[in-house]
Amino acid sequence: MLLCAIPVPLSAGQSKADIKVFQATLPDAEKGDAVAQCALGACYESGRGVAPDPGEAVKWYSRAAKQGDALAQSALGACYEKGRGVAKDFDEAVKWYSKSAAQGCPRGQCDLAACYVNGHGFPADYVAAYKWYSLAAANGYPPARKALSALERRMTPDRLAEARRALAAPPPEKKTPPKRDAE
């Protein structure tokens, strides 16, 4: 692509390595590689190797998120929650955080938990937040451990006990419809 051939001027905080990362990622992202698309979104969001452009970040995160990339789904959720590159939309943020969290992405789980704490997209629910922070913490995500500890201090003993019971309960079994006899 022509963009790769155009020298990117170094600005404050930019290094030649940043520009190389951006230029190396761009072709794979353009070919549809979801991981590269997510990485390119991060470049545009942070200004790594390219001028920061929240709208371009959303474009690349969206492409990767629609392909099922859990990290891109979480990043896209954050864009909607904070109104970076798109209009602020808690429902849309929760939609993407939920997709990411359901795939086991600790960042998505932690972000979804924060929405439950703050009532972004639905009423505040500390029991649900506890579940998602616990899962993210169990997946080794340090911010979740800190947030879980803070949440525990805010919860009443009864609600904390309820949250712990809910977390320990086995998930409901999926019911499959009975097989029909061939007619």
C-alpha positions in Angstrom: 0.0 0.0 0.0 1.2 3.5 -0.7 0.9 4.5 3.0 3.8 2.2 3.8 6.0 3.9 1.3 5.4 7.4 2.7 7.9 8.2 5.4 6.3 9.0 8.7 7.9 11.9 10.4 9.1 11.2 13.9 7.2 13.2 16.5 7.5 13.4 20.3 7.2 9.9 21.7 7.7 8.2 18.3 10.5 5.9 17.5 11.7 4.2 14.3 10.7 1.0 16.0 7.1 2.3 16.5 6.8 3.2 12.9 8.2 -0.2 11.8 5.6 -2.0 14.0 2.8 0.1 12.4 4.1 -0.5 8.8 4.6 -4.2 9.4 1.1 -4.6 10.8 -0.8 -2.7 8.1 -0.5 -5.2 5.3 -1.8 -8.1 7.3 -4.6 -6.0 8.7 -5.7 -4.9 5.2 -5.7 -8.6 4.2 -8.3 -9.3 7.0 -6.1 -10.8 9.8 -8.1 -10.1 13.0 -5.0 -10.0 15.3 -3.3 -7.5 13.0 -6.5 -5.4 12.8 -6.7 -5.3 16.6 -3.0 -4.3 16.8 -3.5 -1.6 14.1 -6.4 -0.3 16.1 -4.1 -0.1 19.1 -1.5 1.8 17.0 -4.1 4.4 16.0 -5.5 4.6 19.5 -2.2 5.2 21.2 -0.4 6.9 18.3 2.3 4.2 18.0 3.9 4.7 14.7 1.2 6.9 13.4 -0.7 10.0 14.5 -3.4 9.2 17.0 -6.8 8.8 15.3 -9.6 7.5 17.5 -11.9 7.1 14.5 -9.4 4.9 12.7 -8.9 2.9 15.9 -12.6 2.2 16.1 -12.6 1.1 12.4 -9.9 -1.4 12.9 -11.1 -2.7 16.3 -14.6 -3.1 14.7 -13.2 -5.2 11.8 -11.4 -7.5 14.3 -14.2 -7.6 16.8 -16.7 -8.7 14.1 -14.4 -11.6 13.3 -14.5 -12.7 17.0 -11.2 -11.3 18.3 -11.9 -11.0 22.1 -9.3 -8.4 22.7 -10.6 -6.2 19.9 -14.1 -6.7 21.3 -13.0 -5.4 24.7 -11.1 -2.5 23.1 -14.1 -1.6 21.0 -16.3 -1.7 24.1 -14.0 0.8 25.8 -14.2 3.1 22.8 -18.0 3.1 23.1 -18.0 3.4 26.9 -15.6 6.4 26.8 -16.8 8.0 23.6 -13.4 7.7 21.9 -13.9 7.8 18.1 -17.6 7.1 18.4 -20.5 8.5 20.3 -20.7 7.3 23.9 -23.0 4.3 24.1 -23.1 2.1 27.2 -25.4 -0.4 25.5 -22.9 -0.9 22.7 -20.0 -1.0 25.2 -21.8 -3.8 27.2 -22.5 -5.7 24.0 -18.8 -5.9 23.1 -17.6 -6.4 26.6 -20.0 -9.3 27.0 -18.8 -11.0 23.8 -15.2 -10.6 24.9 -15.9 -11.8 28.5 -17.8 -14.8 27.2 -14.7 -15.9 25.3 -12.7 -15.8 28.6 -10.8 -12.6 27.8 -9.7 -11.2 31.3 -9.8 -7.6 30.1 -13.3 -8.0 28.7 -14.4 -9.7 32.0 -13.0 -6.9 34.0 -14.5 -4.2 31.8 -17.9 -5.9 32.0 -17.6 -6.1 35.8 -16.9 -2.4 35.9 -20.1 -1.8 33.9 -22.0 -3.8 36.5 -20.5 -1.8 39.3 -21.2 1.6 37.7 -24.6 0.7 36.2 -23.4 1.4 32.6 -25.9 -0.2 30.3 -28.0 -1.7 33.1 -28.7 -1.2 36.8 -25.7 -1.6 39.1 -25.3 -5.2 40.2 -22.5 -6.0 42.6 -23.2 -9.8 42.6 -22.7 -9.9 38.8 -19.7 -7.6 39.0 -18.2 -9.9 41.6 -18.5 -12.9 39.2 -16.8 -11.2 36.3 -14.0 -9.6 38.5 -13.4 -13.0 40.0 -13.2 -14.7 36.6 -10.8 -12.0 35.4 -8.7 -12.3 38.5 -8.6 -16.1 38.2 -7.3 -15.6 34.6 -4.4 -13.6 36.1 -5.5 -10.1 35.3 -4.0 -7.8 38.0 -6.5 -4.9 37.6 -9.3 -7.3 38.4 -7.7 -8.4 41.6 -7.5 -4.8 42.8 -11.0 -4.1 41.7 -12.4 -7.2 43.3 -10.8 -6.3 46.6 -12.3 -2.8 46.4 -15.7 -4.3 45.5 -15.7 -6.6 48.4 -15.2 -3.7 50.8 -18.3 -2.0 49.3 -20.6 -5.0 49.5 -22.7 -5.9 52.5 -21.8 -9.2 54.2 -25.0 -10.7 52.9 -24.5 -9.6 49.3 -20.8 -10.8 49.4 -22.0 -14.2 50.7 -24.6 -14.3 47.9 -21.9 -13.5 45.3 -19.6 -16.2 46.6 -22.4 -18.8 46.5 -23.4 -17.8 43.0 -19.8 -18.1 41.8 -19.3 -21.5 43.4 -22.6 -22.9 42.0 -22.2 -25.1 38.9 -23.5 -23.5 35.7 -26.9 -24.6 34.6 -27.0 -27.6 32.3 -27.8 -26.9 28.7 -31.0 -28.7 27.8 -31.0 -30.2 24.4 -34.3 -30.9 22.8 -35.3 -34.6 22.5 -34.5 -36.2 19.2 -37.4 -36.8 17.0 -38.1 -40.1 15.4 -37.8 -40.1 11.6 -41.2 -40.2 10.0 
